[in-house]
Amino acid sequence: MGSLAARLAAVTAAVVIVAALIGLYVANLMSSPPTVEARQTAAGSAHLTLKTEPAVGPQGGKPPWVSYLVQNPQGKWIHSTIFKIPGHSLVHFTVYQYDSDSGLRNPFLAQVHGTVGNTMRVDGKSMKSIPPEEASHTFAVPQLNLIVPLRGVPEDEEEGACEEGPCVPSQAHETITFTIRTGGPGRYRWQCFVPCAAGFLNGFGGPMQTIGYMNGFLEVT
């Protein structure tokens, strides 16, 4: 009888632990980073500034995963991937890309789609694509047919590069700019399609599936 009671107690304890872990996981999924609004630059025009870091550092508050960050209109970097942008407007993006390349598994994602002119500028040079193996991340919104591949920091510039945030302009990085024309209001999921989650199965776990890191929402208002 004593043995049975002990086994029941052990099973009950295990169930409680599993339930608690599931609860924490669900709570984490339901938690949401703040929404950051693009900076208005003129009538029908706005600007959004982002950066990517190999490890998010003290701005995060969660594991130091690879992550996007956004600059609010006051110039402060915020650990969020939910961005509010105006509808029926030209929205200009600047992305400071501090991470090294991981490479794409689908070469189609190395081509620019959905921007004005289907082009971007990388360190001032106009480009319509990059070599797939040079991609570090993407900024892609499937519902808007938007794909912007972000070139990684070249190997010959990696010495002294940023390893953990906050990454600063004096460190090696790529500067990517592009412009999109928005339509009517809506909430659109965006994400990175480069398998950049080191230590996770196939590179697609952890930060790749967590809002606030490598995916989020564009809220068009």
N, C-alpha and C positions, 0 to 999 in steps of 0.2 A: 504493500500500500504506500509505504514511504517512498519507494522508488518511483511509483506512478505519479505521486504528487510532485516529486522533484522534476520529473519529465514534463508534466503539465505546466509547472512554474517556468521551466526553461523555455517551453514553446510560447507561453504567454509573453515572456520577456522579449523573445525574438520578434514576435508579432508587433509588440509595442514599439520596438526599435525601428523595424521596417516601416511601420505607419508614420513614425516621426520623420524618418528620412524622406519618405514620399511627400509628406506635408511640407518639409523644407524645400524640396525640389519644385513642387507646384507653386509655392510662395515665390520662389526665385523666378520662375517663369512668368508669374503674374506681375512682378514688380516691374516698374517702367522708369527709365531715365527721364530727365526733364526734356521738354520740347524747347528747342532753340530756334529763334526766328532769324531769318536772313536779314541782312542790313539793307534798308531801302537806300538806293543811290539816286533815283530820279523817278519821275512818273513812269510807271510801266517797266521798271528796272530794279533789280536787287542783286546783292552779292552775298555769296556764302563761301566762307573759308574753312577748309578742313585740313587735317593732317593725319598721317598714319605713323604709328610708332611700333617698333618690334616688340616692346613690352610697355604697358601703359604707365607703370610707375605709380607715384603717390596720388595721382589724380583719380585713380580707379576705385580702390576700396574693395576690390575682389581680387582673384588671382591675377598676377601681372602678365596677362595675355596680350598678344598682338591686338591692336585696336585702332579704330578711328577716333578722332576727337574733332570738336567743332568750336569755332571762335564766335562768341556772342557779339552783339553790336557794340558792346563796351570794350571789346578787345581781349576778354578773358577766355582762356581755353576751358571748355566744358567736356566732361566725359559723357557724351551722349551721341546717339545715332538717330534721333528723331528731329527732323528739321521742318520748319514751317516756311513755305515760300509762297509768293503771291501768284494767283492764277492770271492767265492771259497776259503774261509778262515775259521779258527776257531776264533770265537768271544766270548770272556769271559766277562760275565756280573757280576757286583757286585751291589746289590740293598740294600741300607740302608732303612729299613722300620720302620717309626716312628709312624704309625697310629694304633689305636686299631681295633679290629675285628668288621666286620659288618655281615659276614656270606654270604654264597652262596645259591642261590635258586636252582641251578643245581649241584648236587654232582659230576657230571662228571668233572666239572671245577676245582675240588680239586685235580685232578691227574695231574702229570707232563707228558707232551707229547712234543716231538719234540726237546728236548735237547739231547746232547751226552749222551747215556746211559739211556735216559728217566728218568733222576734223577736231583736233585738239592741238594745243601748243605744249611742247615739252622743253623746258628751259629756253623758251622763246622761239623754238623751231616748230613749224607747222607739220603735223603728222596725221595720217589717216589710219595707221596701224603701227604695231611694234612686233619684233620677232617674239613668238609665243614663249620662248624660253627665257625672255628678259622680263616677263611680267612678275610683279610683286603682289599686286592686288588688282581688283576691278571695282569700279563703281557702276553697278548695273541695275536698271529698273525694268524688268521684263515686261510689265504692263505698258510701259511707255516706249518699248523698243529702244531703250537707252543702254549703251554699253561703252564704257570708257576704260581701257586697260591702263594701268599705272606701271610705268617702267621702274624696275628696281635700281637701287644704287649700284653702279658698276663695281666690279671686284677691285679695280685699281684705286677706288676711292674709299674702300671699306675700312682702311686703317684709321682709327680714331673716330669712326662713325658712331652714331647713337645706338646703344644697346638697350637702354631702358630710359623711359621718359622721366622728366620732360625733355624732349628733343628740342634743340634750339637752332636758329638759322646758321650759326657758325659751323655746325656739323654737316657732313655730307648728306645731300638730299637731292631729289628731283622736284622741280616745280611744274605742275601740270595745270593748265587752264583750259576751260571750255565753256560754252554757253548753250543753254537750252531755252526753248520757247514753250512755256506752259500753256495748258488749256484750262478747262473748267475745274471746279473744286473736286477733290478726291483724296484718298489716302492710299499711297502706293508703296509696296514693299521694295526696298533696295537691298542688295547684298554683294558680297565679294564671292567670286567663283574660283579664285585661286586656292588650292588646298594648302593653306598657310598655317594650319593649326598644328604646330610641332608637338609630337608626343601623343596625338590622338589618331584613331583608326583612319587610315587613308587621308589624314590631314584635314578632315571635315568635321571634327567634333569641337567641343569646348567653345572657343570664341566664335567659331564659324556659325554656330546655331544659337548664339546668345545675343539678344538685342542689347545694344550698348557697346558692342565690340565690333563685329564684322558684318552686321546687318542691322537694318532699322526701317524707318518709314519717312517718306516725303509727304508732308501734309500740305496739299495745294489748297489755298483758301481764296 
